[in-house]
């Protein structure tokens, strides 16, 4: 073959290959590249298109079902100060602009995500998930109003701190705190529920949550999703809700009396339920991508009175707001069912 013809033939192959590289719904852009794991790292414009597809794709409405609405009829929510993040898209630092507060919030391994059972991989050979010391009573516990939702911080004796291990976890994870979000952050086949609780653990290798938060394999979170009972006859099912009226004001805190302290096991219950597991991030800034998520597939019951008490907490602007981050693109991650 003559040299000019060889050049023309090779050029034709190159021109033919270009459309193959850019095929599919999300074209690679000039700033896309392969990362160290040989996954395509999309450029910012392409990443935004992925996010918008998952958020606003056809027939993917996230309207809430039945009595599990997040915004009650007639409420508008509250605004937050401009120097902090907000859950309202119309605010300067709403969810779409969290990246301006911390660039990690625009990463490829963000949480929460939409969970779909028939698109997840079933783990057949697995270690049981275990929580050692689940029945241990702390020596103290403080409840804090963190912008309209409550977080519970227990203190344990040195050898009594509950430890989570097994399942997808690599190492021993010590219990740190639990809190909830108004509106479930994870969705199930695009359905959102009234509330989601997070029980936060940190890798014991790092000594504290603050030290572990930004480290690889640093954090594990168990997520429990709550569904409101249709019957209004039952007043209370969850002991921790009785302390919410003590922290109704934004920024307030309350020390639970010693004789009313309770264990983590009382909150978590039996953990032998099936669950989704995937690698993701914290769901608030700084959005550190260091979290092993364990999302229970079974919904926990919540009474109407308890939900009302949760919504009675005042945020920075006065009234309560939905505190659920919009679901993020799964990208190249896999979700497992244990």
Buried (B, 14 or more C-beta within 10 A) or exposed (E): EEEEEEEEEEEEEEEEEEEEEEEEEBBBBEEBEEEEEEEBBBBEEBBBBBBEBBBEEEEEEBEBEEEBBBBEEEEEBBBBEEEEBBBBEEBEBBBBBBBEBBEBBBBBBBBBBBBBEEEBEEEEEBEEBEBEBBEBBBEEBBBBBBBBBBBBBBEBEEEBBBBBBBBBBEBBBBBBBBBBBBBBBBBBEBBBBBBBBBBBBBBBBBEEBEEBBBBEBBBBBBBBBBBBBEEEEEEEBBEBBEBBEBBBEBEBBBEBEEEEBBBBBBBBEEBEBEBBBBBBBBBBBBBBBBBBBBBBBEBBEBBBBBBEBBBEBBBBBEBBBBBBBBBBBBBEBEBBBB
